[in-house]
Amino acid sequence: MRNTRMKYYVGMFAAIVITALILLWYYRIPLSADDVLKGMDSVDKINFGDYRDERYDHVYNIDIEDDETINKIMGEFSKSQYTRVPYKSIINDGRYLSMVIIHKGTKQIYRVGINDQGYLNIEDDATYKSLKIIRLFLMNLKNFWSLGTPHFMKTIKEIS
């Protein structure tokens, strides 16, 4: 009887440890930008819609359809690797930018949110943490919007 109970405890302990290791691996393994944002090479249009800072919610409707500019923006995403995070909402965690990515041909739409802490949320999918800072969106985010749309477009075109 005692031997059976000991086997049960050892088995349960092993199952708990294995489950914890699998969860730790799932949330810690780095993912490439291609795994996070599927179809990055076939983007037709990017629409910047909403920017929230500490005090205000600014609504913009900026369509970017120029291939060179789109490649620069998507290139900023591909400079980083991402890890999964277990929660979905990042809107209230500081400055936040939402955008819509529309793919060529299929017209598949991704709604993507980015905040200044390095989190990226894909609507109806998951939330990811950037392992490196996304320079375009996170370092210059406030400057883009505070100076208005013409400066925003000029800054995007100047990024190399």
N, C-alpha and C positions, 0 to 999 in steps of 0.2 A: 504494500500500500504506500509506504513512504517513498519507495523508488519511483512509482508511477507519478506521484505528486511532484517529485523533483524533476522528472522529465517534462512534466507539464509546465512548470515554472521556467525551465531552461528554454523550452520551445516558445513560450510566450515572450520571454525576454529577447530571444533571437528574432522573432517576428517584429517586435517593436523596434529593435535596432535597425533591421533591414528596411522597414517602412520609413523610419526617420532618415536614413541614408539616401533612399530614393527621393524623398521630398527635398532634401538638401541639394542633391545633385540636380533635380529638376529646376530649382530656382536659382542655382549658381552657375550652371553651364552657360558660357557665353554664346550668343546667337549672332549671326551676321545680319546686316541690314536687309539682305535679300530674303532671309527667313522671316524677318519681322514685317517688312513691307514687300509683299510679293508683287512682281511685275514692275519693278522700278525702272526697267529699260523701255517700257511701253507707256509712258505717261503722256497724255494728250493735253491736259490742262490742270493747273493748280489754282484753287480759289482760296484766298485768305479772307476769312469772314469775321472772326470775333477775337478781340484782345481784351483781356481783363487784367487790370493792375490792382494795386492795393485799394484804390478808392472807386474806380469807375469801370464800366463795361462799355467798350468802344466797339461799334459795329461797323465793319468795312465790307466791301464787296469788290475785292481786287482780283481780277482774272489774269493769270499769267499763262500765255499760250506760246511764247517764244521758246523754241527747242533749246537754245543755248542757255537761257536763264533757267529753264526747268532742269537741265542737266547739272547746272551749278547747285541748285537747291537740293536735288536728289543726291548729288555728290557729297553734300554736307552730312546727309544721313549715313552714307556708306563709309564715312571716315570712322565710325564708331561701331563697337559691338554692344550688344544689349543682353540684359538678363531679365527673366520674368519676375514680376512682383505679384503677391497674392491678392491685391485689392485693385479696384477699377477706377475709383474717382480721384482725379488729380486737379480738378477745377479750382478748388479752394486752397490750394497749397502754394500761394504766391502768384506771380504773373503767369498768364496763361494765353496761349495762342491756339486758335482752332483753324484748321484748313481742310479743304476737300481735295483729294487727288483723284482725277478721272483718267481712266486708262483708255488707250486707243482701241478701236475696233469694238470691244465688248461693252464699252461705256460703264465698266464696273467702277463703283465709287467707294473710296475709303475716306471716312471722316477721321482725321488725326488731330489729337490735341497734344500740345507740348507745354511744359511749364519750366520755370527758371531753375528748378532743382534737378533737371535732367531726366524727367519722366516723360514717356511718350505713351499715349493712350490711343488705341485703335478701336473705334466704336464697334460694338458687338463682337469683339475678339478678346483682346487682353491688354494689359498694361506692362510696359517694359521700362527698365532703368538703363540709361545710357552709361556705358563704362568710361567714355570720354565725353567731354563737353561738346555739344553740337554748336560750333562757333556761330554760324549764321543766326540761329534762332535764340540762343541763350545769352551770348555776350552782347549782342547789339539789339536785342529785342525792344528795349525801351526807346532807344534812339530812333528805330525805324518808325514807330508809331507816333512819337511825340513831335516829330518834324513833318509828318504828313505823307501822303501818297507819293508825290514826286520824288521826295528824298528816299522813300522806301524803294522805289523802282531804280533810282540811281545807285543806291547802295548795293542792291542785288546784282546789278550789272557790273559793278566794280569788283566784286568778290572773285578771287582767283583760286 
